[in-house]
Amino acid sequence: MTESPNQAADETTVPAIDTHLEILLRLVEAQPDARMAICLTTSGGIIGGHLVAARSWAERWEEAVRDAGVTPQAAPMAQLPQMVQAAQPHGDASDRGLHRFLHLVDVTFMSVPGAPTSSVWRGRVSDVCGWSLGAPS
């Protein structure tokens, strides 16, 4: 059986879907207070943290902006995630209903000397090469 040119083009434009990761994302979104320790492998390195719902991540973003001592003129920066989500009718979901982004809190960048940390991280699901459950030891 041979592929038509259209079939080959479709396969190159649609990224592979990690069904397991998509289900984990749906589980944390369904329970906004849920947290799941996870390590992600990306082309930029290994990232450890807690997978959370977009709403939980947005709340942590606000805390991080406030803790950074942002001036009152820059206060709208704290509301950025809510403004973006309000502007998108389906949130971060693709037109096929799949998550395009994932959100971590309490992050450690393990591929960087000294293992720097961050309170929040947001990345494209398509950039995740692999993952494992649990925190690094």
DSSP file (Angstrom, degrees, kcal/mol; ACC not computed):
  #  RESIDUE AA STRUCTURE BP1 BP2  ACC     N-H-->O    O-->H-N    N-H-->O    O-->H-N    TCO  KAPPA ALPHA  PHI   PSI    X-CA   Y-CA   Z-CA
    1    1 A M              0   0    0      0, 0.0     2,-0.3     0, 0.0     0, 0.0   0.000 360.0 360.0 360.0 129.2    0.0    0.0    0.0
    2    2 A T        -     0   0    0      1,-0.0     2,-0.3     0, 0.0     0, 0.0  -0.740 360.0-119.9-104.9 152.6    1.4    3.4   -1.0
    3    3 A E        -     0   0    0     -2,-0.3    -1,-0.0     2,-0.0     0, 0.0  -0.644  22.1-127.6 -87.2 143.9    0.8    6.7    0.6
    4    4 A S     >  -     0   0    0     -2,-0.3     4,-1.8     1,-0.1     3,-0.4  -0.536  29.2-109.0 -80.5 159.2   -0.7    9.6   -1.3
    5    5 A P  H  > S+     0   0    0      0, 0.0     4,-2.0     0, 0.0     5,-0.1   0.848 120.1  55.8 -57.1 -33.9    1.3   12.9   -1.3
    6    6 A N  H  > S+     0   0    0      2,-0.2     4,-2.3     1,-0.2     5,-0.2   0.885 104.2  52.3 -67.3 -38.3   -1.5   14.3    0.9
    7    7 A Q  H  > S+     0   0    0     -3,-0.4     4,-1.9     1,-0.2    -1,-0.2   0.924 109.9  48.4 -63.6 -43.5   -1.1   11.6    3.6
    8    8 A A  H  X S+     0   0    0     -4,-1.8     4,-1.3     1,-0.2    -1,-0.2   0.901 111.4  50.0 -64.0 -40.7    2.6   12.2    3.8
    9    9 A A  H  X S+     0   0    0     -4,-2.0     4,-1.3     1,-0.2    -1,-0.2   0.897 108.6  52.8 -65.1 -40.2    2.1   16.0    4.2
   10   10 A D  H  X S+     0   0    0     -4,-2.3     4,-1.6     1,-0.2     3,-0.2   0.890 106.5  53.1 -62.5 -39.5   -0.5   15.5    6.9
   11   11 A E  H  < S+     0   0    0     -4,-1.9    -1,-0.2     1,-0.2    -2,-0.2   0.816 109.7  48.1 -67.0 -30.6    1.8   13.3    8.9
   12   12 A T  H  < S+     0   0    0     -4,-1.3    -1,-0.2    -3,-0.2    -2,-0.2   0.748 113.3  46.4 -83.2 -22.3    4.6   15.9    8.9
   13   13 A T  H  < S+     0   0    0     -4,-1.3    -2,-0.2    -3,-0.2    -1,-0.2   0.713 101.9  68.7 -92.4 -21.0    2.3   18.8    9.9
   14   14 A V  S  < S-     0   0    0     -4,-1.6    -1,-0.1    -5,-0.2     3,-0.1  -0.876  82.8-134.4-101.3 117.3    0.5   17.1   12.8
   15   15 A P        -     0   0    0      0, 0.0    -2,-0.1     0, 0.0    -3,-0.1  -0.333  31.1 -95.1 -68.3 152.0    2.8   16.4   15.8
   16   16 A A        -     0   0    0    110,-0.1     2,-0.5     1,-0.1    -5,-0.0  -0.364  39.6-130.9 -63.0 144.3    2.6   13.0   17.4
   17   17 A I        -     0   0    0     -3,-0.1     2,-1.1    -2,-0.0     3,-0.1  -0.876   4.0-147.4-103.8 127.3    0.3   12.9   20.4
   18   18 A D     >  -     0   0    0     -2,-0.5     4,-2.5     1,-0.2     5,-0.2  -0.798  15.1-169.5 -89.8  96.5    1.4   11.4   23.7
   19   19 A T  H  > S+     0   0    0     -2,-1.1     4,-2.3     1,-0.2    -1,-0.2   0.860  82.4  54.6 -59.1 -38.7   -1.9   10.1   24.8
   20   20 A H  H  > S+     0   0    0      2,-0.2     4,-2.1     1,-0.2    -1,-0.2   0.933 110.7  44.9 -62.1 -46.1   -0.6    9.3   28.3
   21   21 A L  H  > S+     0   0    0      1,-0.2     4,-2.4     2,-0.2    -2,-0.2   0.901 111.1  54.1 -65.7 -40.4    0.6   12.9   28.8
   22   22 A E  H  X S+     0   0    0     -4,-2.5     4,-2.2     1,-0.2    -1,-0.2   0.904 108.0  50.1 -59.6 -41.9   -2.7   14.3   27.4
   23   23 A I  H  X S+     0   0    0     -4,-2.3     4,-2.4     2,-0.2    -1,-0.2   0.912 109.3  51.3 -64.5 -41.6   -4.6   12.2   30.0
   24   24 A L  H  X S+     0   0    0     -4,-2.1     4,-2.3     1,-0.2     5,-0.2   0.915 109.7  50.6 -60.2 -42.0   -2.4   13.5   32.8
   25   25 A L  H  X S+     0   0    0     -4,-2.4     4,-2.0     1,-0.2    -2,-0.2   0.907 110.5  48.8 -62.6 -41.6   -3.1   17.0   31.7
   26   26 A R  H  X S+     0   0    0     -4,-2.2     4,-2.0     2,-0.2    -1,-0.2   0.878 109.0  54.0 -66.0 -37.0   -6.8   16.4   31.6
   27   27 A L  H  X S+     0   0    0     -4,-2.4     4,-1.0     2,-0.2    -2,-0.2   0.929 111.0  43.8 -64.0 -45.0   -6.7   14.9   35.1
   28   28 A V  H  < S+     0   0    0     -4,-2.3     6,-0.4     1,-0.2    25,-0.4   0.855 113.4  51.8 -70.9 -31.6   -5.0   17.9   36.6
   29   29 A E  H  < S+     0   0    0     -4,-2.0    -1,-0.2    -5,-0.2    -2,-0.2   0.850 106.2  54.8 -69.4 -32.7   -7.3   20.3   34.7
   30   30 A A  H  < S+     0   0    0     -4,-2.0    -1,-0.2     1,-0.3    -2,-0.2   0.757 116.5  37.8 -71.5 -24.3  -10.3   18.4   36.0
   31   31 A Q  S >< S-     0   0    0     -4,-1.0     3,-3.1    -3,-0.2    -1,-0.3  -0.787  75.6-168.2-127.2  86.3   -9.1   18.9   39.6
   32   32 A P  T 3  S+     0   0    0      0, 0.0    21,-0.4     0, 0.0    24,-0.1   0.668  85.3  54.0 -56.0 -20.7   -7.6   22.4   39.8
   33   33 A D  T 3  S+     0   0    0     19,-0.1     2,-0.1     2,-0.0    -4,-0.1   0.474  86.0 113.4 -90.4  -0.6   -6.0   21.8   43.2
   34   34 A A    <   -     0   0    0     -3,-3.1    19,-0.5    -6,-0.4     2,-0.3  -0.393  44.3-172.5 -72.3 147.4   -4.2   18.7   42.0
   35   35 A R        -     0   0    0     17,-0.1     2,-0.4    -2,-0.1    17,-0.2  -0.992   3.6-169.9-137.0 141.2   -0.4   18.6   41.7
   36   36 A M  E     -A   51   0A   0     15,-1.4    15,-3.3    -2,-0.3     2,-0.2  -0.969  22.9-128.3-137.4 120.7    1.7   15.8   40.2
   37   37 A A  E     +A   50   0A   0     -2,-0.4    97,-2.7    13,-0.3     2,-0.3  -0.466  42.7 163.3 -66.5 133.0    5.4   15.5   40.5
   38   38 A I  E     -AB  49 133A   0     11,-2.9    11,-2.2    95,-0.3     2,-0.4  -0.995  33.7-146.2-152.1 149.4    6.9   15.0   37.0
   39   39 A C  E     -AB  48 132A   0     93,-2.8    93,-2.2    -2,-0.3     2,-0.4  -0.985  20.9-160.8-117.7 131.2   10.2   15.2   35.2
   40   40 A L  E     -AB  47 131A   0      7,-3.4     7,-2.6    -2,-0.4     2,-0.5  -0.889   9.6-149.5-113.0 141.3   10.2   16.4   31.5
   41   41 A T  E     +AB  46 130A   0     89,-3.2    88,-3.2    -2,-0.4    89,-1.3  -0.954  27.9 164.9-106.6 125.0   12.8   15.9   28.9
   42   42 A T  E >   -AB  45 128A   0      3,-2.6     3,-1.2    -2,-0.5    86,-0.1  -0.781  54.9 -98.2-127.7 173.3   13.0   18.7   26.3
   43   43 A S  T 3  S+     0   0    0     84,-0.6     3,-0.1    -2,-0.3    85,-0.1   0.758 125.2  54.6 -64.6 -21.7   15.5   19.7   23.7
   44   44 A G  T 3  S-     0   0    0      1,-0.3     2,-0.3     3,-0.0    -1,-0.2   0.565 122.4 -88.1 -87.8  -9.8   16.6   22.3   26.2
   45   45 A G  E <   -A   42   0A   0     -3,-1.2    -3,-2.6    65,-0.1     2,-0.4  -0.900  58.8 -37.5 137.7-166.4   17.2   19.8   29.0
   46   46 A I  E     -A   41   0A   0     -2,-0.3    64,-1.7    -5,-0.2    65,-0.9  -0.835  47.9-169.9-102.7 133.2   15.5   18.1   31.9
   47   47 A I  E     -AC  40 109A   0     -7,-2.6    -7,-3.4    -2,-0.4     2,-0.4  -0.985   1.5-167.0-126.2 127.9   12.9   20.0   34.0
   48   48 A G  E     +AC  39 108A   0     60,-2.8    60,-2.9    -2,-0.4     2,-0.3  -0.890  32.2 104.9-112.3 146.5   11.5   18.7   37.2
   49   49 A G  E     -A   38   0A   0    -11,-2.2   -11,-2.9    -2,-0.4     2,-0.5  -0.969  66.7 -60.4 176.2-162.5    8.4   20.2   39.0
   50   50 A H  E     -AC  37 105A   0     55,-2.4    55,-1.8    -2,-0.3     2,-0.3  -0.953  41.1-133.8-114.5 122.2    4.8   19.7   39.7
   51   51 A L  E     +AC  36 104A   0    -15,-3.3   -15,-1.4    -2,-0.5     2,-0.3  -0.578  37.7 170.5 -71.6 128.8    2.3   19.5   36.9
   52   52 A V  E     - C   0 103A   0     51,-2.4    51,-0.5    -2,-0.3   -23,-0.1  -0.881  37.2 -86.0-137.0 167.2   -0.7   21.7   37.7
   53   53 A A     >  -     0   0    0    -19,-0.5     4,-2.3   -21,-0.4     5,-0.2  -0.353  42.7-111.6 -68.5 154.3   -3.9   23.1   36.0
   54   54 A A  H  > S+     0   0    0      1,-0.2     4,-2.4     2,-0.2     5,-0.1   0.866 118.7  54.7 -56.7 -37.6   -3.5   26.3   34.0
   55   55 A R  H  > S+     0   0    0      2,-0.2     4,-1.9     1,-0.2    -1,-0.2   0.909 108.0  47.9 -65.1 -41.7   -5.6   28.2   36.7
   56   56 A S  H  > S+     0   0    0      2,-0.2     4,-2.1     1,-0.2    -2,-0.2   0.899 111.8  50.7 -64.1 -40.6   -3.3   27.1   39.5
   57   57 A W  H  X S+     0   0    0     -4,-2.3     4,-2.5     1,-0.2    -2,-0.2   0.905 108.0  52.7 -62.7 -41.9   -0.3   28.1   37.4
   58   58 A A  H  X S+     0   0    0     -4,-2.4     4,-2.1     1,-0.2    -1,-0.2   0.884 108.4  50.6 -62.5 -39.2   -1.9   31.5   36.8
   59   59 A E  H  X S+     0   0    0     -4,-1.9     4,-1.8     2,-0.2    -1,-0.2   0.911 111.4  47.5 -64.2 -42.0   -2.4   32.0   40.5
   60   60 A R  H  X S+     0   0    0     -4,-2.1     4,-2.6     2,-0.2    -2,-0.2   0.871 107.7  57.2 -67.3 -35.8    1.3   31.1   41.2
   61   61 A W  H  X S+     0   0    0     -4,-2.5     4,-2.6     2,-0.2     5,-0.2   0.937 105.1  51.1 -56.7 -48.0    2.3   33.5   38.4
   62   62 A E  H  X S+     0   0    0     -4,-2.1     4,-2.5     1,-0.2    -1,-0.2   0.913 110.4  48.7 -57.3 -44.4    0.5   36.3   40.2
   63   63 A E  H  X S+     0   0    0     -4,-1.8     4,-3.0     1,-0.2    -1,-0.2   0.913 110.7  51.1 -60.9 -43.6    2.4   35.5   43.4
   64   64 A A  H  X S+     0   0    0     -4,-2.6     4,-1.3     2,-0.2    -2,-0.2   0.900 111.2  47.3 -63.5 -41.0    5.7   35.4   41.5
   65   65 A V  H  <>S+     0   0    0     -4,-2.6     5,-1.2     2,-0.2     4,-0.2   0.931 114.2  47.2 -65.2 -44.9    5.1   38.8   40.0
   66   66 A R  H ><5S+     0   0    0     -4,-2.5     3,-1.5    -5,-0.2    -2,-0.2   0.920 112.2  49.7 -61.7 -44.5    4.0   40.3   43.4
   67   67 A D  H 3<5S+     0   0    0     -4,-3.0    -1,-0.2     1,-0.3    -2,-0.2   0.740 100.1  66.1 -67.7 -23.0    7.1   38.7   45.1
   68   68 A A  T 3<5S-     0   0    0     -4,-1.3    -1,-0.3    -3,-0.2    -2,-0.2   0.525 112.8-117.6 -77.0  -4.0    9.4   40.2   42.4
   69   69 A G  T < 5 -     0   0    0     -3,-1.5    -3,-0.2    -4,-0.2    -2,-0.1   0.881  41.8-172.0  72.6  38.3    8.5   43.6   43.7
   70   70 A V      < -     0   0    0     -5,-1.2    -1,-0.2    -4,-0.1     5,-0.1  -0.398  26.0-111.6 -65.7 138.4    6.9   44.8   40.4
   71   71 A T    >   -     0   0    0      1,-0.1     3,-1.5    -2,-0.1     4,-0.3  -0.273  27.5-107.1 -67.4 156.5    6.0   48.5   40.5
   72   72 A P  G >  S+     0   0    0      0, 0.0     3,-1.3     0, 0.0    -1,-0.1   0.822 119.4  60.9 -55.8 -32.0    2.3   49.6   40.5
   73   73 A Q  G 3  S+     0   0    0      1,-0.3    -3,-0.0     2,-0.1    -2,-0.0   0.805 107.3  45.0 -65.5 -27.5    2.6   50.6   36.8
   74   74 A A  G X  S+     0   0    0     -3,-1.5     3,-2.3     1,-0.2     4,-0.4   0.326  79.1 110.4 -97.7   7.3    3.5   47.1   35.9
   75   75 A A  G X>  +     0   0    0     -3,-1.3     3,-1.9    -4,-0.3     4,-0.5   0.813  64.7  69.7 -54.6 -34.1    0.8   45.5   38.0
   76   76 A P  G >4 S+     0   0    0      0, 0.0     3,-0.9     0, 0.0     4,-0.3   0.753  83.7  74.5 -57.6 -19.3   -1.2   44.4   34.9
   77   77 A M  G X4 S+     0   0    0     -3,-2.3     3,-1.3     1,-0.3    -2,-0.2   0.859  88.4  58.9 -59.4 -33.8    1.6   41.9   34.3
   78   78 A A  G <4 S+     0   0    0     -3,-1.9    -1,-0.3    -4,-0.4     4,-0.2   0.808 105.3  49.2 -65.2 -28.0    0.3   39.8   37.2
   79   79 A Q  G <X S+     0   0    0     -3,-0.9     4,-2.3    -4,-0.5     3,-0.3   0.408  80.0 106.5 -90.8   1.4   -3.0   39.5   35.3
   80   80 A L  H <> S+     0   0    0     -3,-1.3     4,-2.5    -4,-0.3     5,-0.2   0.888  76.3  50.1 -51.4 -50.0   -1.4   38.4   32.1
   81   81 A P  H  > S+     0   0    0      0, 0.0     4,-2.6     0, 0.0    -1,-0.2   0.909 112.4  47.6 -59.6 -39.9   -2.4   34.7   32.2
   82   82 A Q  H  > S+     0   0    0     -3,-0.3     4,-2.4    -4,-0.2    -2,-0.2   0.893 111.6  50.7 -66.9 -38.1   -6.1   35.6   32.9
   83   83 A M  H  X S+     0   0    0     -4,-2.3     4,-1.4     2,-0.2    -1,-0.2   0.916 112.8  46.0 -64.7 -42.4   -6.1   38.1   30.1
   84   84 A V  H  X S+     0   0    0     -4,-2.5     4,-0.8    -5,-0.2     3,-0.2   0.933 113.7  48.2 -66.3 -45.9   -4.7   35.6   27.6
   85   85 A Q  H >< S+     0   0    0     -4,-2.6     3,-0.7    -5,-0.2     6,-0.4   0.887 109.9  52.5 -63.0 -38.3   -7.0   32.9   28.7
   86   86 A A  H 3< S+     0   0    0     -4,-2.4    -1,-0.2     1,-0.2    -2,-0.2   0.823 107.1  53.4 -66.2 -30.3  -10.0   35.2   28.5
   87   87 A A  H 3< S+     0   0    0     -4,-1.4    -1,-0.2    -3,-0.2    -2,-0.2   0.659  99.8  70.0 -78.9 -15.9   -9.0   36.1   24.9
   88   88 A Q  S X< S-     0   0    0     -4,-0.8     3,-1.7    -3,-0.7    -1,-0.1  -0.906  70.8-154.5-107.0 115.0   -8.9   32.5   23.8
   89   89 A P  T 3  S+     0   0    0      0, 0.0    -1,-0.1     0, 0.0     3,-0.1   0.800  96.9  34.0 -59.5 -30.3  -12.3   30.8   23.7
   90   90 A H  T >  S-     0   0    0      1,-0.4     3,-1.9     3,-0.2     2,-0.1   0.130 102.0-137.0-110.8  19.8  -10.9   27.3   24.2
   91   91 A G  T <  S-     0   0    0     -3,-1.7    -1,-0.4    -6,-0.4    -5,-0.0  -0.385  71.6 -21.1  62.3-134.7   -8.1   28.3   26.5
   92   92 A D  T 3  S+     0   0    0     -3,-0.1     8,-1.5    -2,-0.1     9,-0.3   0.389 107.2 117.2 -88.5   3.0   -4.9   26.5   25.7
   93   93 A A  B <   -E   99   0B   0     -3,-1.9     6,-0.2     6,-0.2    -3,-0.2  -0.420  63.2-125.2 -74.6 146.6   -6.6   23.7   23.8
   94   94 A S    >   -     0   0    0      4,-3.4     3,-2.2    -2,-0.1    -1,-0.1  -0.225  37.6 -92.3 -76.4 175.7   -6.0   23.1   20.2
   95   95 A D  T 3  S+     0   0    0      1,-0.3    -1,-0.1     2,-0.1    -2,-0.1   0.676 130.6  56.4 -65.7 -14.2   -8.8   23.1   17.6
   96   96 A R  T 3  S-     0   0    0      2,-0.1    -1,-0.3     3,-0.0     3,-0.1   0.346 122.2-107.5 -95.9   5.5   -8.8   19.3   18.2
   97   97 A G  S <  S+     0   0    0     -3,-2.2     2,-0.3     1,-0.3    -2,-0.1   0.578  77.5 131.2  82.5   9.7   -9.3   19.7   21.9
   98   98 A L        -     0   0    0      1,-0.1    -4,-3.4    -6,-0.0    -1,-0.3  -0.659  65.0-100.7 -95.6 152.3   -5.8   18.7   22.9
   99   99 A H  B     -E   93   0B   0     -2,-0.3    -6,-0.2    -6,-0.2     3,-0.1  -0.504  29.0-174.9 -70.3 133.9   -3.5   20.6   25.2
  100  100 A R  S    S+     0   0    0     -8,-1.5    25,-2.3    -2,-0.2    26,-0.5   0.687  71.1  33.9 -96.9 -25.0   -0.9   22.8   23.5
  101  101 A F  E     - D   0 124A   0     23,-0.3     2,-0.3    -9,-0.3    23,-0.2  -0.904  63.6-155.7-129.6 155.5    0.8   23.8   26.7
  102  102 A L  E     - D   0 123A   0     21,-2.7    21,-2.1    -2,-0.3     2,-0.4  -0.929  13.3-141.6-127.8 159.1    1.6   22.4   30.1
  103  103 A H  E     -CD  52 122A   0    -51,-0.5   -51,-2.4    -2,-0.3     2,-0.3  -0.970  14.6-175.6-129.6 130.2    2.2   24.1   33.3
  104  104 A L  E     -CD  51 121A   0     17,-3.0    17,-2.1    -2,-0.4     2,-0.3  -0.913   4.4-165.8-121.2 149.7    4.7   23.4   36.1
  105  105 A V  E    S+CD  50 120A   0    -55,-1.8   -55,-2.4    -2,-0.3    15,-0.2  -0.893  71.6  29.5-125.5 162.4    5.2   25.0   39.5
  106  106 A D  E    S-     0   0A   0     13,-1.5     2,-0.2    -2,-0.3    13,-0.2   0.967  88.1-171.1  53.0  59.9    8.2   24.6   41.9
  107  107 A V  E     - D   0 118A   0     11,-2.6    11,-1.9    -3,-0.2     2,-0.4  -0.565  23.9-167.3 -93.2 142.6   10.5   23.9   39.0
  108  108 A T  E     -CD  48 117A   0    -60,-2.9   -60,-2.8    -2,-0.2     2,-1.0  -0.999  16.3-145.2-126.1 128.6   14.1   22.7   39.0
  109  109 A F  E >   -C   47   0A   0      7,-2.9     3,-1.0    -2,-0.4   -62,-0.2  -0.800  20.8-177.7 -92.2  99.0   16.2   22.9   35.8
  110  110 A M  T 3  S+     0   0    0    -64,-1.7   -63,-0.2    -2,-1.0    -1,-0.2   0.593  71.5  61.3 -81.6 -11.9   18.3   19.8   36.2
  111  111 A S  T 3  S+     0   0    0    -65,-0.9    -1,-0.2     2,-0.1   -64,-0.1   0.355  90.5  83.5 -94.6   6.8   20.5   20.1   33.1
  112  112 A V  S X  S-     0   0    0     -3,-1.0     3,-2.5   -66,-0.2    -3,-0.0  -0.905  92.9-100.6-111.6 135.3   21.9   23.4   34.2
  113  113 A P  T 3  S+     0   0    0      0, 0.0    -2,-0.1     0, 0.0    -4,-0.0  -0.270 111.2  19.6 -54.2 133.7   24.9   23.6   36.6
  114  114 A G  T 3  S-     0   0    0      1,-0.2    -4,-0.1    -4,-0.1    -3,-0.1   0.344 109.0-109.4  87.8  -7.4   23.7   24.4   40.1
  115  115 A A    <   -     0   0    0     -3,-2.5    -1,-0.2    -6,-0.1    -5,-0.2   0.939  41.5-150.3  46.6  66.6   20.2   23.2   39.3
  116  116 A P        -     0   0    0      0, 0.0    -7,-2.9     0, 0.0     2,-0.3  -0.194   9.7-143.7 -62.4 158.8   18.5   26.7   39.3
  117  117 A T  E     -D  108   0A   0     -9,-0.2     2,-0.3    -7,-0.0    -9,-0.2  -0.779  15.6-170.8-122.6 165.4   14.8   26.9   40.3
  118  118 A S  E     -D  107   0A   0    -11,-1.9   -11,-2.6    -2,-0.3     3,-0.1  -0.981  27.4-133.8-150.6 152.1   11.8   28.8   39.3
  119  119 A S  E    S+     0   0A   0     -2,-0.3   -13,-1.5   -13,-0.2     2,-0.3   0.820  91.0  24.7 -78.4 -29.2    8.3   29.1   40.8
  120  120 A V  E     +D  105   0A   0    -15,-0.2     2,-0.3   -14,-0.1   -15,-0.2  -0.974  58.0 175.9-137.6 150.5    6.5   28.7   37.4
  121  121 A W  E     -D  104   0A   0    -17,-2.1   -17,-3.0    -2,-0.3     2,-0.4  -0.970   5.5-171.5-150.5 138.8    7.2   27.2   34.0
  122  122 A R  E     +D  103   0A   0     -2,-0.3     2,-0.3   -19,-0.2   -19,-0.2  -1.000  16.2 167.5-131.5 131.4    5.0   26.9   30.9
  123  123 A G  E     -D  102   0A   0    -21,-2.1   -21,-2.7    -2,-0.4     2,-0.3  -0.955  38.9 -95.1-143.3 161.3    6.0   24.9   27.9
  124  124 A R  E >   -D  101   0A   0     -2,-0.3     3,-1.4   -23,-0.2     4,-0.3  -0.583  24.5-139.7 -76.2 134.1    4.6   23.5   24.7
  125  125 A V  G >  S+     0   0    0    -25,-2.3     3,-1.7    -2,-0.3    -1,-0.1   0.867 103.5  62.5 -58.9 -36.6    3.5   19.9   24.9
  126  126 A S  G 3  S+     0   0    0    -26,-0.5    -1,-0.3     1,-0.3  -110,-0.1   0.671  96.5  59.5 -66.6 -15.5    5.0   19.3   21.5
  127  127 A D  G <  S+     0   0    0     -3,-1.4     2,-0.6   -85,-0.0   -84,-0.6   0.496  79.9 102.4 -89.9  -3.8    8.5   20.2   22.9
  128  128 A V  E <   +B   42   0A   0     -3,-1.7   -86,-0.2    -4,-0.3     3,-0.1  -0.712  44.6 179.5 -83.4 119.5    8.3   17.3   25.4
  129  129 A C  E     -     0   0A   0    -88,-3.2     2,-0.3    -2,-0.6   -87,-0.2   0.774  67.3 -20.8 -87.4 -30.2   10.5   14.5   24.2
  130  130 A G  E     -B   41   0A   0    -89,-1.3   -89,-3.2     2,-0.0    -1,-0.3  -0.974  60.1-164.2-168.8 167.5    9.8   12.3   27.2
  131  131 A W  E     -B   40   0A   0     -2,-0.3     2,-0.3   -91,-0.2   -91,-0.2  -0.986   5.0-158.6-158.0 161.8    8.7   12.3   30.8
  132  132 A S  E     -B   39   0A   0    -93,-2.2   -93,-2.8    -2,-0.3     2,-0.2  -0.992  26.7-113.0-144.5 149.0    8.6   10.4   34.0
  133  133 A L  E    S+B   38   0A   0     -2,-0.3   -95,-0.3   -95,-0.2     2,-0.1  -0.509  74.5  40.8 -78.8 149.8    6.4   10.6   37.1
  134  134 A G  S    S-     0   0    0    -97,-2.7   -85,-0.2    -2,-0.2    -2,-0.1  -0.104  87.0 -71.8 101.1 162.7    7.9   11.6   40.4
  135  135 A A        -     0   0    0    -98,-0.1   -96,-0.1     1,-0.1   -98,-0.0  -0.597  53.0-101.0 -88.9 151.2   10.5   14.1   41.6
  136  136 A P              0   0    0      0, 0.0    -1,-0.1     0, 0.0    -2,-0.0  -0.370 360.0 360.0 -67.9 152.0   14.2   13.7   41.0
  137  137 A S              0   0    0     -2,-0.0    -2,-0.0     0, 0.0     0, 0.0   0.414 360.0 360.0-111.2 360.0   16.3   12.4   43.8
